[in-house]
Amino acid sequence: MVKYVISGGKPLHGEVQISGAKNAAVAIIPAALLADSPSRIENVPRISDVTLMLEIISELGAKVRILNNSTIEIDPTGVRNVRASYEAMRKMRASYYVMGVMLGKFGRAVVGMPGGCDIGVRAIDQHIKGFRALGAAVEVSGGFIHATAEGGRLKGNQVYFDQSSVGATMNIMMAASLTDGQTVIENAAKEPHIVDLANFLNTMGANIRGAGTDVIKVQGVERLSGCTYSIIPDQIEAGTFIAAAVATGGNIVLKNVISKHLECITAKFSEIGADFEDLDDSVIVRSGGKINRTNVKTLPYPGFPTDMQPQIATVLCLSEGTSMVTETIFDNRFKYVDELKRMGAKIQVDGKVAVIEGAAKLTAAPVRICDLRAGAALIIAGLAADGLTELDGVSHVERGYENLVDKFLGLGADIKQIIVPDPEVLVDVV
């Protein structure tokens, strides 16, 4: 078992390099299988979700070469298997992208139900609705999703999502790239990683227009070819470091960012007293001393992202006044609140609303991480708190953040990883 141990109360200062976007990488990697020749993908984050996705596509027959710390080559020419293993799929949510890729390329897919963090109901009904609109027969049985395109090839059609879904939008884009005819996706999600996936597919020869708007048009093509492509910087990682700088009263420089992608985050942090300076592909974050209260409501992009909700809620625990945080995307995203209360936070949750009474400081306590973004929030709390904070469950964090401990050390934080015996595997010797 690995724990993080943080001695808090030290302002963060210095520069930090933001890694490639997790949510783009886990879609672009399987999308490379749609091509008939190898692709070189750069700025790939070294996180466990990427490792899992590479394992999944390798099981399907792809050859993966790690060229350096952030560059991989994917050769899809040996892919013949359309069945993804149950064990691999259940470990991560984004594994469902394999379904759109296999359906688009081979007209058939058999995949285990996806897993991921327990942050509430994340149904795949919109994915299935989209596949059916493109002419696939889809059944769910025995923990697997079975999908088969009529006649062996999907056909372009109108796809209307009942609610905006990032995963479904990306899955249908991938599947539709090799269809007969045009697919029009209405009420599409607009997040930056959707645009990044569309740009990658277009670089391979796809014909996708409108990504980043709520109507995306995909004209199917006969074939896609491999390419070289660099993944965008991670918007949520950058936002997490912004939150950490503000919580600790520090000043940092975020390098390798796209400031336009950060506006939905920086606008709200500006309200609570942070100051930002845009320098091309870098952003300077300066805490404003005191932290002002505010109200936050998570919304689809370009609204405030749900993946930043735990981080800003933690910062608001240190604010002057009472704040309200409303979660509109997921049903179960306040599980981390009980852990923050151990550290002295004053938060009351009623359904999807958390009322936060700001306090002067947080105090260290042993806490357990329950999901990826909750983990980021508890690290921020530990960095801001007085005393020594121990965090269990850090594997959740390593799903989505690359070299997080080293990056915080580079900013002057007192944080370290320690390995402790796992009590479940200890055996008494008589």
SULPE-V959006 format. One record per backbone hydrogen bond with DSSP energy under -1.0 kcal/mol. NH is the residue of the N-H (numbers start at 0). CO is the residue of the C=O. If there is no record, write none. Layout:
{{NH	CO} {NH	CO}}
//
This chain:
{{2	417} {3	390} {4	415} {5	388} {6	413} {7	386} {8	382} {12	410} {15	252} {17	254} {20	231} {24	20} {25	21} {26	23} {27	23} {28	24} {30	26} {31	27} {32	29} {33	30} {34	31} {35	223} {38	73} {39	226} {40	71} {41	228} {43	69} {46	44} {47	397} {48	398} {50	46} {51	47} {52	48} {53	49} {54	50} {55	51} {56	52} {57	53} {58	54} {59	55} {60	57} {61	56} {62	74} {64	72} {66	70} {67	70} {71	40} {72	64} {73	38} {74	62} {78	75} {79	59} {80	59} {83	109} {88	84} {89	85} {90	87} {91	88} {95	92} {96	93} {97	94} {98	95} {100	96} {101	97} {102	98} {103	99} {104	100} {105	101} {106	102} {107	101} {108	146} {109	81} {110	144} {112	142} {114	88} {114	91} {118	116} {127	123} {128	124} {129	125} {130	126} {131	127} {132	128} {133	129} {134	131} {135	130} {136	147} {138	145} {140	143} {143	140} {144	110} {145	138} {146	108} {147	136} {148	106} {149	134} {151	148} {154	133} {155	179} {158	183} {160	185} {168	164} {169	165} {170	166} {171	167} {172	168} {173	169} {174	170} {175	171} {178	175} {179	153} {182	217} {183	156} {184	215} {185	158} {186	213} {187	213} {193	190} {194	190} {195	191} {196	192} {197	193} {198	194} {199	195} {200	196} {201	197} {202	198} {203	199} {204	201} {205	200} {208	216} {212	209} {215	184} {216	208} {217	182} {218	206} {219	180} {220	176} {224	203} {228	39} {230	41} {233	18} {237	233} {238	234} {239	235} {240	236} {241	237} {242	238} {243	239} {244	240} {245	241} {246	242} {247	243} {249	244} {250	11} {251	284} {252	13} {253	282} {254	15} {256	280} {260	257} {264	261} {265	261} {266	262} {268	264} {269	265} {270	266} {271	267} {272	269} {273	268} {274	285} {276	283} {278	281} {281	278} {282	253} {283	276} {284	251} {285	274} {286	249} {289	287} {291	271} {295	323} {297	325} {298	303} {302	299} {307	304} {308	305} {311	307} {312	308} {313	309} {314	310} {315	311} {317	314} {318	315} {319	290} {322	355} {324	353} {325	295} {326	351} {331	118} {336	333} {339	335} {340	336} {341	337} {342	339} {343	340} {344	339} {347	354} {349	352} {352	349} {353	324} {354	347} {355	322} {356	345} {357	320} {358	316} {362	342} {363	385} {366	389} {368	391} {374	370} {375	371} {376	372} {377	373} {378	374} {379	375} {380	376} {381	377} {382	378} {383	379} {384	380} {385	361} {388	5} {390	3} {391	366} {395	392} {397	393} {399	396} {400	396} {406	402} {407	403} {408	404} {409	405} {411	408} {412	407} {415	4} {417	2} {419	0} {424	421}}
//
